[in-house]
Amino acid sequence: MTRRDFLKNSATALPAVVAAPHIMAKQSVSFDAAWYNRSRRFADLSMARVAYVEAGHGPAALFVHGYPLNSYQWRGALERLHTHRRCIAPDLMSFGLTEPHEGQTISPHAQATLLAELLDRLHIDTVDLVANDSGGYTAQVFLSQYPHRVRSLLLTNCDVDKFSPPADFLPLVDLARQGVLVDRFLAPQLKDKNLARSDKGLGGLAFTYPDRLTDETLEIYLRPLTQSQSRKSQLDQFTLALAVNDLVPIRENLHQWKGPVRMVWALEDQFFKIESAEWLDRTFPGSKGIRRIEGAKLFFPEEMPDLIAEEATKLWRSGSGA
């Protein structure tokens, strides 16, 4: 090989050599429990001290978790999407490490106001909104209150219009009304994590693969809910608020919003049936349709983050926030 050939070949290979560490760095990032605990931040707002995680740069995406989970639900999605968006995942009031101020009302409307206040604190004007379960309820209320702040909406199984609350949620409402929801339903699962993974526990009820729920994950979700009587009462309050249908009154607000919307729906979810997704598809003028997920249950967004990332990036490319 001549010196000229060597220099030519070296120059051709140089971009790959330079890029390799960058690629490896992306691949080596694992948004596991250690990352989550290390990355948690707090914002002291008028309604609560809000815990949240943030990753990435650029246009913001806001991830709203389900019940009784917290922002840890979205770790896999954040890992895959933080190169596309500035991803924000907060703990809503009564969940995780967010601490509502004394006397604070906790309802989907209050949660939506809290999200707006958090975005203000973070100097974020508009977001791509991604939500699951009760987080989807809050997301729809947020959209109705702040339509100018939402670029796109990705909804997974959640409360919808006249289909809320789902019948299978009402036993939890009854426990909350008695003030024993945490002690009767959640604390036993924290003590016996195999119960949590069984058909009688959170895993069997809402996860596609309950056997894959680790003890660590269950601790992150359930431990904060049992820490004090105040925390237990907060969850009771939000549970009772979810039993009140405030979605029908905002029906026209949703119909008037013209942004891009996509529904990704688990077909084995016992709480929120495909009819709900079909209603959303008919109601939103900017609907991009429904993706039906065979064999999946309510909390599939945690279990199938590649799917969420695929659908989110497609939706974002279709809208003005791409």
Backbone hydrogen bonds, N-H to C=O, Kabsch-Sander energy under -0.5 kcal/mol:
donor,donor_aa,acceptor,acceptor_aa,energy
6,F,2,T,-2.4
7,L,3,R,-2.3
8,K,4,R,-2.2
9,N,5,D,-2.8
10,S,6,F,-2.3
11,A,7,L,-2.2
12,T,8,K,-1.8
13,A,9,N,-1.9
14,L,10,S,-1.5
16,A,13,A,-0.6
17,V,13,A,-1.9
18,V,14,L,-2.9
19,A,15,P,-2.5
20,A,16,A,-1.8
22,H,18,V,-0.6
23,I,19,A,-2.4
24,M,20,A,-3.0
25,A,21,P,-2.5
26,K,22,H,-1.9
27,Q,23,I,-2.3
28,S,24,M,-2.0
29,V,25,A,-0.8
29,V,26,K,-0.7
31,F,29,V,-0.5
32,D,30,S,-2.1
36,Y,32,D,-2.7
37,N,33,A,-2.8
38,R,34,A,-2.2
39,S,35,W,-2.2
40,R,36,Y,-1.0
41,R,52,Y,-3.3
43,A,50,V,-2.2
45,L,43,A,-0.9
45,L,48,A,-2.6
49,R,99,E,-2.5
50,V,43,A,-2.8
50,V,48,A,-0.9
52,Y,41,R,-2.2
53,V,89,A,-2.1
55,A,87,C,-2.0
57,H,82,H,-0.7
60,A,126,T,-0.6
61,A,86,R,-2.5
62,L,128,D,-2.5
63,F,61,A,-0.5
63,F,88,I,-2.7
64,V,62,L,-0.5
64,V,130,V,-2.8
65,H,63,F,-0.6
69,L,66,G,-0.7
73,Q,70,N,-2.3
74,W,71,S,-1.8
75,R,72,Y,-1.6
78,L,74,W,-2.9
79,E,75,R,-2.3
80,R,76,G,-1.5
81,L,77,A,-1.8
82,H,78,L,-1.9
84,H,81,L,-2.0
85,R,81,L,-1.8
86,R,59,P,-2.6
87,C,55,A,-3.2
87,C,85,R,-1.0
88,I,61,A,-2.9
89,A,53,V,-2.5
91,D,51,A,-3.0
92,L,90,P,-0.5
95,F,92,L,-1.9
98,T,95,F,-1.4
99,E,49,R,-2.5
101,H,47,M,-2.5
104,Q,101,H,-2.3
107,S,105,T,-0.5
111,Q,107,S,-2.8
112,A,108,P,-2.3
113,T,109,H,-2.0
114,L,110,A,-2.3
115,L,111,Q,-2.4
116,A,112,A,-2.0
117,E,113,T,-2.2
118,L,114,L,-2.5
119,L,115,L,-2.5
120,D,116,A,-2.2
121,R,117,E,-2.2
122,L,118,L,-2.0
123,H,120,D,-1.5
124,I,119,L,-2.9
125,D,123,H,-0.5
127,V,149,R,-2.6
128,D,60,A,-1.8
129,L,127,V,-0.6
129,L,152,S,-2.9
130,V,62,L,-2.8
131,A,154,L,-2.2
132,N,64,V,-1.5
133,D,157,N,-3.5
135,G,132,N,-1.9
136,G,133,D,-1.7
137,Y,133,D,-1.0
138,T,134,S,-2.3
139,A,135,G,-2.4
140,Q,136,G,-2.1
141,V,137,Y,-2.0
142,F,138,T,-2.8
143,L,139,A,-2.5
144,S,140,Q,-2.1
145,Q,141,V,-2.0
146,Y,142,F,-3.0
149,R,146,Y,-2.0
150,V,147,P,-1.2
151,R,127,V,-3.1
151,R,149,R,-0.5
152,S,127,V,-0.8
153,L,260,P,-2.1
154,L,129,L,-3.0
155,L,153,L,-0.6
155,L,262,R,-2.4
156,T,131,A,-1.8
157,N,264,V,-0.6
159,D,133,D,-0.6
163,F,160,V,-2.5
164,S,161,D,-1.3
169,F,166,P,-1.8
170,L,166,P,-0.6
170,L,167,A,-1.2
172,L,169,F,-1.0
173,V,169,F,-1.3
174,D,170,L,-2.3
175,L,171,P,-1.8
176,A,172,L,-2.4
177,R,173,V,-2.4
178,Q,174,D,-1.4
179,G,175,L,-0.6
179,G,176,A,-0.9
180,V,175,L,-2.5
181,L,175,L,-0.6
184,R,180,V,-2.7
185,F,181,L,-2.4
186,L,181,L,-1.0
187,A,182,V,-3.5
189,Q,186,L,-0.5
190,L,186,L,-1.6
191,K,187,A,-2.2
192,D,188,P,-2.4
193,K,191,K,-0.6
195,L,192,D,-0.9
196,A,192,D,-1.3
197,R,193,K,-1.3
198,S,195,L,-1.1
201,G,198,S,-1.3
203,G,196,A,-3.0
204,G,196,A,-0.6
204,G,198,S,-1.7
205,L,201,G,-2.1
206,A,202,L,-2.2
207,F,203,G,-2.5
212,R,209,Y,-2.0
213,L,210,P,-1.6
214,T,212,R,-0.6
218,L,214,T,-2.1
219,E,215,D,-2.3
220,I,216,E,-2.1
221,Y,217,T,-2.0
222,L,218,L,-3.0
223,R,219,E,-1.8
225,L,222,L,-0.7
226,T,222,L,-0.7
226,T,223,R,-1.4
227,Q,224,P,-0.9
232,K,228,S,-1.9
233,S,229,Q,-2.4
234,Q,230,S,-2.1
235,L,231,R,-1.9
236,D,232,K,-2.1
237,Q,233,S,-2.5
238,F,234,Q,-2.3
239,T,235,L,-2.5
240,L,236,D,-2.4
241,A,237,Q,-1.8
242,L,238,F,-1.9
243,A,239,T,-0.7
243,A,240,L,-0.6
244,V,241,A,-1.4
245,N,243,A,-0.5
246,D,244,V,-1.0
250,I,247,L,-1.2
251,R,248,V,-1.6
254,L,250,I,-1.9
255,H,251,R,-2.0
256,Q,252,E,-1.8
257,W,253,N,-0.8
257,W,254,L,-0.8
261,V,286,G,-1.7
262,R,153,L,-2.2
263,M,289,G,-2.1
264,V,155,L,-2.4
265,W,291,R,-2.9
267,L,293,I,-2.4
268,E,296,A,-2.4
269,D,266,A,-0.7
273,K,271,F,-0.6
276,S,273,K,-1.6
277,A,273,K,-0.7
278,E,274,I,-2.3
279,W,275,E,-2.0
280,L,276,S,-2.1
281,D,277,A,-2.4
282,R,278,E,-1.8
283,T,279,W,-1.8
284,F,280,L,-2.5
286,G,257,W,-0.5
287,S,284,F,-1.6
288,K,261,V,-3.7
291,R,263,M,-2.7
292,R,290,I,-0.6
293,I,265,W,-3.3
294,E,292,R,-0.7
296,A,293,I,-1.3
299,F,206,A,-2.9
300,F,297,K,-1.8
302,E,299,F,-1.2
303,E,299,F,-1.0
304,M,300,F,-2.7
307,L,304,M,-0.5
308,I,304,M,-1.6
309,A,305,P,-2.7
310,E,306,D,-2.3
311,E,307,L,-2.5
312,A,308,I,-2.7
313,T,309,A,-2.4
314,K,310,E,-1.8
315,L,311,E,-2.3
316,W,312,A,-2.9
317,R,313,T,-2.0
318,S,314,K,-1.2
319,G,315,L,-0.7
319,G,316,W,-0.8
322,A,319,G,-1.4
